[in-house]
Amino acid sequence: MQQNLWGEPALTEEYKIWLREQGKSEGTVYTYTLNIGLYIKWHIETFGSFNIMLKHVNILDYRSYLQNIQKNKAGTVNAKLAALISLDEFLLETKRQNERVVSRKDLLRVQAVYANPSDVSEKEIDAFRQAVLEDTGARNHALVTIMAYAGLRVSETVSLSPEDVDCVGKQLTVCQGKGNKEQVVYIGDKIINAVRDYLKECEISGCWLFPGRGSGHLHRSVTNKLFNRYSDKITPHKLRHFYCSTALEKGYSYHELANQAGHSNIRTTLQYTNPTQEKMKAKANKL
């Protein structure tokens, strides 16, 4: 989808720069811009035009549309509204708008999820990795192995440079996490073997471990297509959930996992100590 807000490329770039200055990751920048584009598309289709000013009543109409017409879940609606909250702040700070239009008060209430979000097994993950290896080769196998066994986000994985992977020291240096923080993630033999196999098969000459077209790195959309091709259940984010759950099961402490996964809030880490949905359903059958 076109990501030029209001049809003005310069304004779009200004907004992206502003987001980065707020410490947002490249993944968040992409998602916010995409979701704002969806709102603008809806606005034009509904009212025939869109200008730079946001209106609260329009935001509420859009929320209703997402809930009742699109049948989006509350979490999805809130993710789309979060982008508009960000846009509202940008318009205020750049003096393109005089008052706050949308805030967290407009988000839908969501019941806290108690269950561990991981719902894929190690057997399923390894079968997925093997299918990727046999059908597409060492590069994609290394890509998905890093996400599964280091817990990296898509944006962090595709942004790795060859120098970020220390197979001797058994660690990754992640420079594109949330808030542009640099962190060290310790890795095991599954990642080391996959990366060495990839580098032996493919000569990497640029600044990206996973180069894309031109001078950039592999685009996240290519990764998403790979997952869609080989699984209707496993997603990049589910690999991250799998990593967090497995790390705790294998002996990581809460604080060790929080550091390795780049969690800014320990409560995010603690959710992985809860039973999975399947285990809770099994207990319910015993009642």
Secondary structure, 3 states (H helix, E strand, C coil): CCCCHHHCHHHHHHHHHHHHHCCCCHHHHHHHHHHHHHHHHHHHHHHCCCCCCCCHHHHHHHHHHHHHHCCCCHHHHHHHHHHHHHHHHHHHHCCCCCCCCCCHHHCCCCCCCCCECCCCCHHHHHHHHHHHHHHHCHHHHHHHHHHHHHCCCHHHHHCCCHHHEECCCCEEEECCCHHHCCEEEECCHHHHHHHHHHHHHCCCCCCCCCECCCCCECCHHHHHHHHHHHCCCCCHHHHHHHHHHHHHHCCCCHHHHHHHHCCCCHHHHHHHHCCEHHHHHHHHCCC
